[in-house]
Amino acid sequence: MFGTNRAVRNTSQKSEYRRRQIGVLLATSFSYIGYYIIRLVFTTEQVRIMDVYGFDIGQIGLILSTFGVGYGIAKIFMGALVDRLNARWFLAIGLYLSAFFNLLIGFTDNFYVILALMLLIAVTQSMGAPACQRQISLWFSKKKRGTTFSIWASAHNAGAFFCVASIQLATFLFSGSLTMVFVVASVFSALIATLMLLINTDTPESVGLPDINTYSGYVELDGNGNASNESKTNLSFVQVFLHSILLNRVVWLVTLTSMSIYIVRYGILSWIPSYLPTKGFSVTWAKWFVGIFEISAVPGVIALGALSDYFNGRRAMICLLSVLGMLTCLFLYFTTSSHLTLVVVLFLLGTLIYTPLSLVGLMVNEAVPNYALGLSTGFMGFFQYIFGETIATAVIGSLVRQYGWSMASNVIYAAAIFALVLLVILVFQERKVHALEASVNR
């Protein structure tokens, strides 16, 4: 079907490729840390904002929901846009604009102005993930992509930490000034954008290097069984969206899996401060466990991402095993009263939830041609935020209020089981693609 594609490289080219790959991995990871610093400032400081600006919790909720909806919708369009533009500049400009709009929030207490600024931040924030995922897919071969992608995906956990660190630093240096909290976060993020722009590279071809398939000598196939190495296309947005996304069975399976795991993620993460006190934890300790849930995921996600590379790109298999472990932990989380068990379960859940969330982001990219990488990321992001996060927050919150935590847990169980069923199908689909790739690359 396809001609044999042998690796094309010499010593100097190999050295240049590795140097550029390191630059891309650092640039995407640290840039995404910068994106998360901006994204979480308002959320983290919401109590102080209510005190200083006089907002009520309903207004805060409206601002945060506006961000979520705006982010989910904009991600589709920004994903399609980055496929046709320079991802290096796209990533940096998105972070610069996010930092600028975040800066402006620090100088106004007008509710409607802040609402508009948060919508603009949502749009510019949606430029980050599609650009990062596109670059990683274009610079790293399938046999090594699980490790690099997992390192990048863990950047958002680090971003949450650095957001809190920047807030604490600003509070200490500027006597608790809320304005300076926004200023310091924006300055840090703009500085990150500038430094990462210097070490980033758009595509291998943009600096005279061969594409990753030619360089590695490995032909990759998308979800439809076609070679995926073309990074540019003359097809219109509608044609790409129809043939590479809407008519791609694997994209739908992966997207719905991701949406289901998002329900589990936010169904746990968003309600830790409210749920754990019902088990006898203090409110203060319950807040700390949010951090445990996030930080504990980093080493596990990277390790399991590397394991997917060890098994020759068997992402669906690793996700399936993670979700099986996740279901066990969820059962313990909602049934045990042991504080020790709850702490251990939360520690494990961080890895077992974020690993499949990381790998499905890679799987949806590997299911499409390279000219649709950003669009596939945006399409999946739309379902994650518009449906997944909404169900995990608004729907579960309503169920807890009316029926208690037992009913809310049923929604989370159902989402996890649905993801499990989809992953079983994806494991068999993955085997077919790997068998076809093996025959092509003989």
C-alpha positions in Angstrom: 0.0 0.0 0.0 2.8 2.4 0.9 6.4 2.3 0.0 9.0 1.4 2.6 10.2 4.5 4.3 13.7 4.2 5.7 15.2 6.7 8.2 17.0 9.5 6.5 19.5 11.1 8.7 23.2 11.8 9.3 25.2 12.7 12.4 24.8 16.5 12.1 21.1 16.2 11.3 20.5 13.8 14.2 22.2 16.3 16.6 20.1 19.2 15.2 16.9 17.2 15.4 17.5 16.3 19.0 18.4 19.9 19.9 15.2 21.1 18.3 13.1 18.4 19.9 14.4 19.4 23.4 13.5 23.0 22.6 10.0 22.1 21.5 9.4 20.0 24.6 10.6 22.7 26.9 8.8 25.4 25.0 5.4 23.6 25.0 5.7 22.5 28.6 6.7 25.8 30.1 4.4 27.8 27.9 1.5 25.7 29.1 2.6 26.3 32.7 2.2 30.0 31.8 -1.2 29.4 30.3 -2.3 27.7 33.5 -0.9 30.5 35.7 -3.3 32.9 33.9 -6.2 30.5 33.8 -6.3 29.8 37.5 -5.7 33.3 39.0 -9.3 34.3 39.1 -10.5 30.9 40.3 -7.9 30.8 43.1 -8.6 34.4 44.2 -12.4 34.3 44.0 -13.0 34.7 47.8 -10.8 37.8 47.9 -12.4 39.1 44.7 -15.8 38.8 46.4 -14.5 40.7 49.4 -12.7 43.5 47.5 -15.0 43.9 44.5 -18.2 43.2 46.3 -19.3 40.3 44.0 -21.6 37.6 45.3 -21.0 33.9 44.6 -23.6 33.9 41.8 -21.6 36.5 39.9 -18.4 34.5 40.4 -20.2 31.4 39.1 -21.4 33.3 36.0 -17.9 34.6 35.3 -16.3 31.1 35.7 -19.1 29.4 33.6 -18.6 32.1 30.9 -14.9 31.1 30.7 -15.7 27.4 30.5 -18.3 27.8 27.7 -16.1 30.3 25.8 -13.1 28.1 26.1 -14.9 25.0 24.9 -16.4 26.7 21.8 -13.2 28.7 20.9 -11.1 25.6 21.0 -12.6 24.2 17.8 -11.9 27.3 15.9 -8.4 27.9 17.3 -7.6 24.2 16.7 -8.5 24.6 13.0 -6.6 27.9 12.8 -3.3 26.6 14.2 -3.3 23.8 11.6 -2.8 26.5 8.9 -0.5 28.9 10.8 2.9 28.9 12.5 2.3 27.0 15.8 5.4 28.6 17.5 4.1 32.1 17.1 0.5 31.0 17.7 1.4 29.6 21.1 3.3 32.7 22.2 0.7 35.2 21.0 -2.0 33.3 22.8 -0.1 33.5 26.1 0.8 37.2 25.5 -2.9 38.1 24.9 -4.0 36.0 27.9 -1.5 37.8 30.1 -2.7 41.2 28.8 -6.4 40.6 29.5 -5.6 39.1 32.9 -3.6 42.3 33.7 -6.6 44.4 32.9 -8.8 42.5 35.4 -6.5 43.8 38.2 -7.5 47.4 37.3 -11.3 47.2 37.3 -14.0 46.1 39.6 -16.8 46.5 37.0 -18.6 43.1 36.8 -19.5 43.4 33.1 -16.0 44.5 32.1 -14.5 41.5 34.0 -17.1 39.2 32.4 -16.0 40.4 29.0 -12.3 40.1 29.9 -12.8 36.5 31.1 -14.4 35.7 27.8 -11.4 37.1 25.9 -9.1 35.2 28.2 -11.1 32.0 27.4 -10.6 32.6 23.7 -6.9 33.3 23.9 -6.4 30.4 26.4 -7.9 28.0 23.8 -4.8 28.8 21.6 -2.5 26.8 23.9 -3.4 23.1 23.8 -3.9 22.8 20.1 -0.6 24.5 19.3 1.3 22.3 21.9 -0.3 19.1 20.7 0.4 19.8 17.1 4.0 20.6 17.7 4.6 17.4 19.8 3.0 15.2 17.2 5.1 16.8 14.4 8.4 16.6 16.2 8.3 13.2 18.0 7.7 9.8 16.5 4.9 7.5 17.6 7.4 5.2 19.4 8.5 8.1 21.7 5.5 10.3 21.7 3.8 8.8 24.8 6.6 9.9 27.1 7.0 13.4 25.7 3.2 14.0 25.5 2.8 12.9 29.1 5.6 15.3 30.2 3.7 18.1 28.4 0.3 17.1 29.8 1.7 17.2 33.4 2.6 20.9 32.8 -0.9 21.9 33.9 -0.4 20.4 37.3 2.8 22.3 37.6 1.0 25.4 36.4 -1.5 25.1 39.2 1.4 25.1 41.7 3.2 28.1 40.1 -0.1 30.0 40.0 -0.4 29.7 43.8 3.3 30.6 44.1 2.9 33.8 42.1 -0.1 34.8 44.1 1.7 34.2 47.4 4.7 36.1 46.1 2.6 39.1 45.0 0.7 39.1 48.3 4.0 39.2 50.2 5.8 41.8 48.1 2.9 44.2 47.7 1.1 44.0 51.0 -1.8 42.0 49.9 -2.7 44.1 46.8 -5.2 42.2 44.7 -4.3 44.3 41.7 -0.6 43.2 42.0 -1.7 39.6 42.1 -3.0 39.9 38.5 0.0 42.0 37.5 2.6 39.6 38.8 0.9 36.6 37.2 0.8 38.4 33.9 4.4 39.5 34.0 5.6 35.9 34.8 3.5 34.5 32.0 4.7 37.1 29.5 8.3 36.4 30.5 7.7 32.7 30.0 6.2 33.4 26.5 9.2 35.4 25.5 11.8 32.9 26.7 10.0 30.0 25.2 9.6 31.7 21.9 13.4 31.9 21.6 13.9 28.1 21.9 10.8 26.9 20.0 10.5 25.8 16.4 7.4 25.5 14.3 7.9 22.3 12.2 11.0 20.3 11.2 10.4 21.4 7.6 10.5 25.1 8.6 14.2 24.7 9.5 15.2 22.4 6.6 14.8 19.1 8.5 12.8 16.1 7.2 9.3 15.4 8.6 9.3 13.0 11.6 8.0 10.0 9.5 10.9 10.4 7.0 13.4 11.0 9.8 12.3 8.0 11.9 11.7 5.8 9.0 8.3 4.8 10.4 5.0 5.4 8.4 2.1 6.3 10.8 -1.5 5.6 9.8 -4.5 7.6 11.0 -7.8 6.2 12.2 -9.0 5.6 8.6 -5.9 3.6 7.8 -4.2 6.3 5.7 -0.7 7.7 5.9 -0.8 10.7 8.3 2.5 12.6 7.5 1.1 15.5 5.5 1.2 18.6 7.8 -0.4 21.0 5.2 -3.4 20.6 2.9 -5.3 22.5 0.3 -8.6 21.1 1.5 -11.1 23.6 3.0 -12.0 23.7 6.7 -15.4 22.0 5.9 -13.7 19.2 4.0 -11.1 18.5 6.7 -13.8 18.7 9.4 -16.1 16.3 7.6 -13.6 13.7 6.4 -10.9 13.8 9.2 -13.2 14.4 12.2 -16.9 13.8 11.7 -16.5 10.7 9.6 -13.6 9.3 11.6 -14.9 6.6 13.9 -11.8 6.6 16.1 -12.1 10.3 16.7 -15.6 9.9 18.0 -14.7 6.9 20.3 -11.7 8.8 21.7 -13.7 12.1 22.1 -16.5 10.4 24.0 -14.0 8.5 26.2 -12.3 11.8 27.0 -15.7 13.5 27.8 -16.6 10.7 30.2 -13.3 10.8 32.0 -13.7 14.6 32.3 -17.0 14.0 34.2 -15.0 11.8 36.6 -12.2 14.3 36.9 -14.3 17.3 37.7 -16.8 15.2 39.6 -14.0 14.4 42.0 -11.8 17.5 41.8 -14.6 20.2 42.0 -16.2 18.6 45.0 -13.3 17.5 47.2 -13.7 20.6 49.5 -17.4 19.8 50.0 -17.3 16.0 50.0 -14.5 15.3 52.4 -16.0 17.2 55.4 -18.9 14.8 55.2 -16.3 12.1 56.0 -15.0 14.0 59.0 -12.2 16.0 57.5 -11.8 19.7 58.4 -12.5 22.3 55.6 -8.8 23.3 55.7 -7.6 19.8 55.2 -10.1 19.2 52.5 -8.6 22.1 50.5 -5.1 20.6 50.8 -6.3 17.4 49.3 -7.1 19.2 46.1 -3.3 19.8 45.8 -2.6 16.2 46.6 -4.9 15.0 43.9 -3.2 17.3 41.3 0.5 16.9 42.3 0.3 13.1 42.8 -0.6 12.6 39.2 2.7 14.0 37.7 5.1 11.1 38.2 2.4 8.5 37.5 1.2 10.1 34.3 4.8 10.4 32.9 5.6 6.8 33.9 2.5 5.3 32.3 2.9 7.5 29.2 6.4 6.0 28.9 4.9 2.5 29.4 2.6 3.1 26.4 5.8 3.8 24.3 7.4 0.6 25.7 4.3 -1.4 24.4 4.7 0.2 21.0 2.1 2.9 21.3 -0.6 0.8 23.0 -2.3 3.9 24.5 -5.8 2.4 24.7 -4.6 -0.6 26.6 -2.9 1.6 29.2 -6.0 3.8 29.5 -8.2 0.7 29.9 -6.1 -0.6 32.8 -6.1 2.9 34.4 -9.9 3.1 34.2 -10.2 -0.4 35.8 -8.1 0.9 38.7 -10.1 4.1 38.7 -13.4 2.3 39.2 -11.9 0.4 42.2 -10.7 3.6 43.8 -14.0 5.4 43.1 -15.9 2.6 44.9 -13.6 3.0 47.9 -13.8 6.8 47.8 -17.6 6.8 48.0 -18.0 3.9 50.5 -15.2 4.0 53.0 -15.1 6.2 56.2 -11.4 5.5 56.8 -9.3 8.7 56.6 -6.2 6.8 55.7 -8.0 4.9 52.9 -9.4 8.2 51.5 -6.0 9.8 51.4 -4.4 6.8 49.6 -7.4 6.6 47.2 -7.1 10.3 46.3 -3.4 9.9 45.8 -4.0 7.0 43.4 -6.9 8.7 41.6 -4.7 11.6 40.5 -2.7 9.2 38.4 -5.5 6.9 37.3 -7.7 9.8 36.1 -5.0 12.0 34.5 -3.2 9.2 32.7 -6.1 8.3 30.4 -6.9 12.0 30.1 -3.4 12.6 28.9 -3.2 9.6 26.5 -6.6 10.2 24.9 -5.3 13.6 23.9 -2.5 11.9 22.1 -4.8 9.2 20.7 -7.1 11.7 19.0 -4.1 13.4 17.4 -2.8 10.0 16.2 -6.2 9.2 14.7 -6.1 12.1 12.1 -3.7 13.4 9.4 -1.1 15.8 10.6 -3.0 18.7 8.9 -5.9 18.1 11.3 -4.0 17.8 14.6 -5.2 21.2 16.0 -8.7 20.6 14.9 -8.9 17.2 16.5 -7.6 18.7 19.8 -10.2 21.5 19.5 -13.1 19.0 18.7 -12.3 16.9 21.7 -11.9 20.0 23.9 -15.4 21.1 23.0 -16.9 17.9 24.3 -14.7 18.0 27.4 -15.7 21.4 28.6 -19.2 22.0 27.1 -20.5 18.6 28.2 -18.0 16.9 30.5 -17.3 19.8 32.9 -20.9 21.0 32.8 -22.2 17.6 33.9 -19.6 17.3 36.6 -20.3 20.7 38.1 -23.9 21.9 37.4 -25.6 18.5 37.2 -23.7 16.8 40.1 -24.1 20.0 42.2 -27.9 19.9 41.6 -28.1 16.1 42.4 -26.1 16.6 45.7 -28.5 19.4 46.7 -31.6 17.3 46.1 -30.6 13.7 46.7 -27.2 13.6 48.4 -23.8 12.2 47.5 -25.0 8.7 46.7 -26.9 9.9 43.6 -24.0 12.1 42.5 -21.7 9.1 42.8 -23.9 7.2 40.4 -23.3 9.8 37.7 -19.5 9.4 38.2 -19.7 5.6 38.2 -21.8 5.7 34.9 -19.3 8.0 33.2 -16.4 5.7 34.2 -18.2 2.5 33.0 -19.1 4.2 29.7 -15.4 5.2 29.3 -14.4 1.5 30.0 -16.8 0.2 27.3 -15.4 2.6 24.8 -11.8 1.8 25.6 -12.5 -1.9 25.1 -13.6 -1.1 21.6 -10.5 1.2 21.1 -8.2 -1.6 22.2 -9.4 -3.8 19.3 -9.2 -0.8 16.9 -5.7 0.0 18.1 -4.6 -3.6 17.4 -5.9 -3.3 13.8 -4.0 -0.1 13.2 -0.8 -1.5 14.7 -1.1 -4.6 12.5 -1.5 -2.5 9.4 1.4 -0.2 10.4 3.6 -3.3 11.0 2.8 -4.6 7.5 3.5 -1.1 5.9 6.8 -0.7 7.8 8.4 -4.1 7.0 
